[in-house]
Amino acid sequence: MDKVLFIGYDGCSTCKKAKKWLRDNSVEFEDRAIKENAPTISELNEWIPKSKLDIKKWFNTSGQKYRELALKDKLPSMSDDEMIEVLSSDGMLVKRPVLIYGEKVLLGFKQADWEALL
């Protein structure tokens, strides 16, 4: 069985719910703090296509940093590479939690999706 990588933030209520779900379902996982250990450009280049989501969906649009950087106005004119560079610059810009399992990448916590995958 592939290792499950959970990337989250301890101050995030959705991340806490997701982590509790993993534990309640006896899923062993590696826990990575997104604030201290932001996804790298190469990780994002690998994970975004696997998630089958548009890069813009990877942004934590409700975060303080997102508003500070006025990304709502900037994203439409940015290239994919520029967006990935911004995402990798600060883990707090990334929507969370991120769950990586084999070739699958889930963003956010939707219990039905997690159950289907694990």
PESUL-V588900 format. One record per residue. N is the residue number from 1. RES is the residue in one letter. PSI is psi in whole degrees, -180 to 180 (* if undefined). Layout:
N;RES;PSI  N;RES;PSI
This chain:
1;M;133  2;D;153  3;K;143  4;V;127  5;L;123  6;F;123  7;I;119  8;G;-172  9;Y;127  10;D;-24  11;G;4  12;C;121  13;S;-36  14;T;-39  15;C;-41  16;K;-44  17;K;-44  18;A;-43  19;K;-41  20;K;-42  21;W;-44  22;L;-47  23;R;-45  24;D;-26  25;N;16  26;S;40  27;V;119  28;E;136  29;F;155  30;E;129  31;D;120  32;R;128  33;A;119  34;I;-30  35;K;-43  36;E;-23  37;N;71  38;A;148  39;P;140  40;T;168  41;I;-44  42;S;-37  43;E;-46  44;L;-39  45;N;-29  46;E;-45  47;W;-39  48;I;-49  49;P;-36  50;K;-27  51;S;-17  52;K;26  53;L;152  54;D;145  55;I;-39  56;K;-28  57;K;-17  58;W;-9  59;F;137  60;N;87  61;T;-15  62;S;3  63;G;153  64;Q;-44  65;K;-39  66;Y;-45  67;R;-42  68;E;-42  69;L;1  70;A;42  71;L;-27  72;K;-40  73;D;-27  74;K;-34  75;L;-42  76;P;-29  77;S;2  78;M;148  79;S;164  80;D;-43  81;D;-40  82;E;-41  83;M;-42  84;I;-39  85;E;-43  86;V;-46  87;L;-41  88;S;-15  89;S;-22  90;D;116  91;G;-25  92;M;-11  93;L;-14  94;V;132  95;K;144  96;R;166  97;P;163  98;V;132  99;L;123  100;I;125  101;Y;107  102;G;-124  103;E;6  104;K;142  105;V;123  106;L;141  107;L;131  108;G;175  109;F;104  110;K;109  111;Q;-43  112;A;-40  113;D;-42  114;W;-41  115;E;-42  116;A;-39  117;L;-42  118;L;*
